[in-house]
Amino acid sequence: MTPEAIGHTVCDAYDHFARWPAERRTVAAWDALVQRLHDQLVAPDPARGAAGLLWVVSQGARYPHVNLVGELLVRFRPPCPASLEEVLDLVEARFTSSAHRVAAYLRLEFGEEALVAGLEARAAGRSDEARRRVAAFLFALAAG
């Protein structure tokens, strides 16, 4: 399964879950969804699974999709297939404050100091939109 296919499957799984009646959308049902997605999409090839999860973020996906991705990344900690530079590109291009769990995962993978130093080193010439995304990311790091 390609990273893109993994990403689409995660988003589709959330959309299916969200259509359930409210009384069925319990914490236990959420946990079961997260575990099933991990077992099916991440556990067989953790690096490819993580790439698929990060693909969702790279597409500027909706908050619920990014929230599910962040939960999978933090709960199971697959190795990040991206380099620090690729992660910084992702933060500048697509990060939103709704991805706070993704920020927590990246902190676990790369360390807060490396992330902050990398973003500070790239500050010159950053667009206003990229500045807002970086500010949201730094806020998420501080809050997490």
N, C-alpha and C positions, 0 to 999 in steps of 0.2 A: 504494500500500500504506500502510495506517495505521501509526502508531508501534506500536500494540498488535500488529498483525499481524507487523510486523518483529520485535518482541520474541518472540512465539510461535515464529516461524520459527527464530530463533537458538536458543532452548531446544530445539526439536525436533531441530535439526541436531546439537546437542551430544548429546542422548539417543541419536540414531542412531549417532553416532561412538562413544559409550561402550559400545554393544552389540557393536562389532567385537571379534574375538579380540585378545588382548593384543599378539600379534606384529605386528598391522596398525596398532596405535595408536602410531605412531612420531612423532618430532619432525617429520619431513617430512610425514606425514599431517596432523598438527595444523596445521602452517603452511599446507598446502593448504586445509584447512577454513577457517581464518581468512581467507585470500585470497579464497576463493570467496564467503564470506559478505559480505566487503567489496564485492567486485565486484557481487554481486547486490542487496544491501540498502542499502549505505551510499553507494557511489560515484555511483549515479544521482541522488541527492538527499541530500547529506551532512548537512544540518540535520535532515531527517526521519529519516535513518538514525540519527543521534546521539540523537534523541528516542526512537526505538524501543529503542535500547540502554539509555538511562537509564530507560525504562519497565520494563525487566527488574529493575533495581535497586529501583525504586519499589514493585515487587510483593513484595519480600522473597524473591526467588528463591533457589534452592539455590546453594551455593558454586560448583559447576562452571559453572553458567550465568553467574553474576556474574564468575567468572574469565575466561570466554570474552568477555564484554562488555568487561571491562577491557582485555583484550588487543587487541580491535578498536579501542577508543577510543585507547589509547596508541600503537599501531602506526601508525594512519592519521590520527589527530588531526582528525576532522571538527569543524567549529565547533560549540560547545555552544549549543543552541537555548534553553537555560534562562538566566534571569538569576541573578545572585549570590544574591538572596533566595530564589529557587526552589531553587537548589542547597543552600542552608543548610537549607531546609525538608526536603529529601530526606535530608540528613545526619542531622538530628535525628529524623526519622521512621523511616528504614529502613537506615541504614548499619550494616554489620557488618564485623568485622576481615577477613573473607574478601574484601572489596572493595578490597584495597590497590592494585590496578592502577587502579581507578576513582578512588581518591584521587590517584594520580599524574597521571591525566588532568586532574582538576579543578585540581590545582596548576599544570599547564601552561597551562590555559585562563584561570584567574583570578589566579594567584599565591598563594603560601603566605601572605603577609602579609595580603592581602584576606580570604582564607578564615578565618584565625585571628582577625583583628580582627572580622569579622562574627559569628563564633560567640561571641566574648567579649562583644560588645555585646548579644547575645541571651541571656546566661547567666541573668539574673534570671527566676525563676519556671519554670525548666526542670524537667520531671519527672525522676525517678531514671532511668527508661529512656532518656530523651533524653540525660541526662548520660553514661550508659554508651556510647551510640552516638557522642556527640561525643568522648569519651575515646578510643574505638577509632579514630575518624577522625584525631584529632591524633596518635595513635601511628603510624598508617599514613603520615601526612605526614612525621613525623620519621624513620621507617624507610626511606622511599622516597627 
